[in-house]
Amino acid sequence: MLIDVTRLADRFLQNRLPTGVDRVSLQYLQHFSDSAYALVRFAGRWVELGQTDSRRVFQILLDGNPADRSLLRRCVANAYVLAWRQRHCGLLFNTGHSGLDRPGYADKLRQRGLKPVFFLHDLIPISHPEYCRAGEAERHHQRLETMLAVGKGLIVNSQATREELLSYAEQRGIAVPPCAVALLAPASLPEPYRTRPLAKPYFVMLGTIEPRKNHSLLLHLWRQLVAELGDAAPQLVVIGQRGWECEQVVDLLDRCAALRGHVTELPHCNDRELATWLTHAQALLFPSFIEGFGMPLVEALMLGVPVIASDLPVFREIAGAIPHYLDPLDGPGWRQAVLAFAQPDSRVRQTQIDAMAAYAPPTWGEHFSRVEDLLRTIDVAV
């Protein structure tokens, strides 16, 4: 099989940190690296790497060591020169949506006789275009058209995503290829430091700073709490890179004097630091308007950390009734929940901790078992 690593390679060469989409793609490299070849779309050509260079590129992307960038470039350049020798005609994995918005992508697949399997992460640019970059809805329509036109199999991260996909296809009278629901597993985080990073009670919000994450709700809430409680207000720790079209949130983080000293922003956080911040938090706050999955929620529950989250179908699918759910626009409700969970003897917090005892997070073993079942269906059907 081939794995399209164009997105991963491009982001690695630009020194950009992996997103949630990238972390899923890296898991596919880890799982299939011994039986797959790498494909990179470069300078208008689809470059298929040989076995040795594919293994090198997979390992470089998995290690993420900036010192290996020149080696990755050499591997791709070598295959670019010798590309006429490579012609694989089996399965192709594209797990990052990369290139699917280009009309020629489907034609290339047909020309090469490839059987593409696509991972659909969400339909947010179509269902909620107001939370995405301008033009992203049109691009995502093209991605879905490509998936549905030439895909031999689709993988989605939740039943909620699958239902949205089926509705989208039904409205357009398009058949959906075999589709597997495979939940995402949390990262295997290292042991946290035993010492609390902050002595006072604090809450964590984890994720890229972008409009649909609803950082604005919490920052305005914290401004209110600081005005009422002063230094007795709990701390808010915002972990994540700054994204797009979030100027109002950035202005609050950078220029709001009332929040200074009460809100901590951490754009970069290694895995052990992340585990430490989460483990000692009063709760993870997850007030998103819409999500395709919600990995921070799973990571928090895996560590035994309470969660206060928006009442979204996908959250209930992956976490059941464990989190404390609220409407993402219910400011008074979020205020009440934060104050309740901040108490050292919080009964509502302890009740959620007790409920977590029976929680079993999804595993990558379960995920790839469903993927393998899908692949066997494709082998029979195509």
PEVENZI-V375139 format. One record per residue. RES is the residue in one letter. PHI is phi in whole degrees, -180 to 180 (999 if undefined). NEAR is the number of other ideal C-beta (glycine too) atoms within 8 Angstrom. Layout:
RES,PHI,NEAR
RES,PHI,NEAR
//
This chain:
M,999,11
L,-108,14
I,-122,15
D,-75,15
V,-106,14
T,-56,12
R,-63,13
L,-61,13
A,-65,13
D,-63,8
R,-68,11
F,-63,13
L,-68,9
Q,-90,6
N,61,5
R,-100,6
L,-70,5
P,-65,8
T,-88,8
G,-61,8
V,-61,11
D,-64,12
R,-65,11
V,-65,14
S,-61,14
L,-65,12
Q,-64,11
Y,-68,12
L,-61,15
Q,-59,8
H,-75,8
F,-107,11
S,-60,11
D,-75,4
S,-125,5
A,-127,13
Y,-117,13
A,-92,13
L,-119,14
V,-128,14
R,-90,10
F,-143,9
A,53,4
G,81,3
R,-118,8
W,-89,9
V,-101,13
E,-100,13
L,-83,14
G,-72,11
Q,-61,6
T,-64,6
D,-68,12
S,-62,12
R,-61,9
R,-63,11
V,-65,16
F,-58,14
Q,-68,9
I,-60,13
L,-69,14
L,-70,10
D,-74,7
G,67,7
N,-85,6
P,-55,6
A,-66,4
D,-92,9
R,-62,9
S,-65,6
L,-67,9
L,-62,15
R,-61,9
R,-65,8
C,-62,13
V,-68,14
A,-62,8
N,-61,9
A,-69,15
Y,-62,11
V,-68,6
L,-102,9
A,-59,11
W,-65,4
R,-82,6
Q,-101,12
R,-152,6
H,-88,10
C,-127,6
G,-101,8
L,-76,12
L,-126,14
F,-98,14
N,-126,13
T,-106,12
G,-127,12
H,68,11
S,-68,9
G,82,9
L,-71,12
D,-86,10
R,-99,7
P,-55,6
G,-73,6
Y,-62,11
A,-63,10
D,-62,8
K,-61,9
L,-62,11
R,-65,8
Q,-60,6
R,-92,10
G,66,5
L,-85,11
K,-106,10
P,-79,12
V,-120,16
F,-112,13
F,-103,16
L,-100,14
H,-83,11
D,-175,10
L,-117,13
I,-58,11
P,-60,11
I,-92,11
S,-77,8
H,-138,11
P,-62,9
E,-67,5
Y,-100,10
C,-123,10
R,-64,6
A,-59,3
G,88,6
E,-70,10
A,-61,10
E,-63,7
R,-64,10
H,-73,12
H,-58,9
Q,-65,12
R,-60,11
L,-67,13
E,-61,8
T,-64,14
M,-58,12
L,-78,11
A,-79,7
V,-122,9
G,-65,12
K,-92,12
G,-165,15
L,-125,15
I,-120,15
V,-124,13
N,-90,15
S,-165,13
Q,-66,7
A,-61,10
T,-65,17
R,-61,11
E,-65,8
E,-65,11
L,-63,15
L,-62,9
S,-65,8
Y,-60,11
A,-68,12
E,-64,7
Q,-62,6
R,-106,6
G,66,5
I,-109,6
A,-75,5
V,-104,9
P,-67,9
P,-48,10
C,-132,12
A,-107,12
V,-93,11
A,-131,12
L,-62,11
L,-90,11
A,-93,11
P,-72,11
A,-66,7
S,-83,4
L,-79,12
P,-71,7
E,-61,4
P,-73,12
Y,-68,6
R,-72,3
T,-77,4
R,-63,5
P,-72,8
L,-136,9
A,-74,3
K,-81,6
P,-60,8
Y,-147,13
F,-122,16
V,-115,12
M,-118,16
L,-123,12
G,146,11
T,-57,9
I,-78,13
E,-150,11
P,-55,9
R,-71,12
K,-77,13
N,68,12
H,-60,11
S,-57,9
L,-55,12
L,-72,13
L,-66,15
H,-69,10
L,-63,12
W,-67,13
R,-61,12
Q,-67,9
L,-63,14
V,-65,12
A,-63,7
E,-85,7
L,-111,8
G,62,6
D,-68,4
A,-78,4
A,-68,11
P,-66,11
Q,-90,12
L,-111,14
V,-113,14
V,-101,12
I,-110,11
G,152,12
Q,-76,8
R,-76,8
G,-104,8
W,-120,5
E,47,7
C,-127,12
E,-59,6
Q,-64,7
V,-66,11
V,-62,10
D,-61,9
L,-64,13
L,-66,12
D,-87,6
R,-125,6
C,-83,11
A,-63,5
A,-66,8
L,-90,13
R,-63,7
G,89,3
H,-114,11
V,-125,12
T,-109,9
E,-105,6
L,-124,11
P,-70,7
H,-129,6
C,-153,8
N,-74,6
D,-63,8
R,-71,11
E,-64,10
L,-61,12
A,-60,13
T,-69,11
W,-61,14
L,-67,15
T,-59,10
H,-95,10
A,-77,12
Q,-65,11
A,-172,14
L,-86,17
L,-103,13
F,-137,16
P,-91,14
S,-58,14
F,-77,10
I,-157,9
E,-143,11
G,-82,11
F,-142,14
G,122,14
M,-60,11
P,-56,10
L,-62,15
V,-65,15
E,-63,13
A,-65,14
L,-64,15
M,-60,10
L,-89,11
G,79,7
V,-100,11
P,-61,14
V,-132,15
I,-113,15
A,-138,18
S,-64,14
D,-84,8
L,-109,12
P,-55,6
V,-67,13
F,-67,16
R,-67,11
E,-65,9
I,-95,12
A,-131,13
G,60,5
A,-95,5
I,-66,10
P,-65,14
H,-90,12
Y,-95,8
L,-144,13
D,-68,7
P,-66,10
L,-104,5
D,-86,8
G,-55,9
P,-60,6
G,-65,9
W,-65,15
R,-61,11
Q,-63,8
A,-67,12
V,-61,14
L,-64,9
A,-68,10
F,-74,15
A,-77,10
Q,-70,8
P,-63,4
D,-114,4
S,-60,11
R,-71,6
V,-66,10
R,-68,13
Q,-65,8
T,-62,8
Q,-69,13
I,-60,9
D,-63,7
A,-68,10
M,-72,11
A,-58,5
A,-97,5
Y,-80,11
A,-121,3
P,-67,9
P,-60,10
T,-122,7
W,-69,8
G,-60,6
E,-65,11
H,-59,14
F,-75,10
S,-63,8
R,-68,12
V,-65,11
E,-62,8
D,-60,9
L,-63,14
L,-63,11
R,-65,8
T,-65,10
I,-65,14
D,-59,7
V,-79,6
A,-82,7
V,-104,6
//
